[in-house]
Amino acid sequence: MPESGRVMIEDMQLPVTLGVYAHELKLPRTVSVDLSFDYAIGAFPVEDHISQAVDYEEIEKSFQEIAAECSYNLIETLAERLLRKTLENLKIQSASVTVKKRGALGSAGIVAVSVSGKRE
């Protein structure tokens, strides 16, 4: 039985008002979010029941709330807030969040920011 494990949630689509220029703030845009996290030691599910695991739907809902609660100037700020929320879950020891924004630069398809952290 594993002591720990890594979970990956990829390409979560979040509508968010994000940018520093007026044309970016007219309408919400969709960003793509990748999340990976490690269970805290001893928190990996030992039974096949949702109460033993991190509820992915709860994570999705909390990310949607954070994306909708205000407009963000920086993709870095959004990534940091998503990471901080993830680490509030006591079953999670460490996590990484990547936020990808399409169309930020004319010469690049995607601009992305990745942040990582551990629960203290």
N, C-alpha and C positions, 0 to 999 in steps of 0.2 A: 504494500500500500504506500503510495507516495506521501511524503511529508508536505510537499508543496506542488504547485502546478502553475502554468502560465495560460492565461486566456487571452484570445485576440478577437476583437470586434473591429471589422474593417468596413470602410466606405459608408459610414453612417452619414446620412444626408441631413443637414441642419440649415433651415432658413435663418439668416442673420443680417442685420444692418451693420455693415462693416466697411470702413474706409476713412480716408482723411480728406478726400476731394468731394465737392458737392455732387458731381455726377454719380459717385459711388453710393451716396446716401439717399438717393431718390427712392429706390426700391430695395427691399431685402434681396440678397443673393443667397444661393445655396453653396455652402462649404461642405467638404467631405472630411470626416473625422475618423481616424484610426486610433483605437485604444488597445493597449496591451497591459495586463496587470498580473502580478504574482500574488498568489494566496499567501497569507501570513502562515508561518509554521504552525501546523496543527489545525489550520482552518480549512484545509482541502476536504471536500465532501467525502464522507465515508459511507453514506447511504444515498440511494437514488431518490432524493427528495429535494425540492427547491428550497426548503428551509435550511438546508445544509450548505447551499451554494450562494454565490453572489447572483442576484436577480438582474439579468441583463435588461429587462424591460424597465426596471427602476432606474438603471443607469441612463437608458435612452430618454426617459421622461425628465430626469434631472438635467441632462444636457440640453434638451429642448427648452426647458425653463430658463437656463442660463443664457442660451442664445437669444431668447425672446425678451429678456428682462430689460435690456437697454441696447443702445447702439455702441459699437466698439470702433475706436480709431485704428487700433493695431491688432493684427492677427495674433501677435504674441500675448496680448492681454486675454483674449478669448481662450487661447490654449492653456494659459496659466490657471484661469478660473475653472476650466474643465478638469485639469489635473488636481487642483485643490479639492474639488467636490468628490472626485474619485477616491482620494486618500482619506476622506471622512469615513468610509466604510471600514469597520474594524476587521473584516475578513481579508482586506487587501493590505499587503505589506509595501509593495512598490508598484509604480505604474509609469507608462509613457503615453503621451497624447500627441498626435500629429494632426494639425489642421491644414487643409489644402484649399487654396483659393484660386479659382480659375480666372483668367483674364486680368490679372493685376498688372502685368507687363505685356506690352505688345510683342516682345520677342521671346516670351516664355509662356508655355501653356499653363503652368501651375507654379505658384509660389507657396511654399509650405514651411511651417514652423513645427519643430518637435521639442517637447519638454518632458523631462523625467524627474521623478522624485520618490522619496520613501517616507512612509509614515513614521513619525517619531515616537 
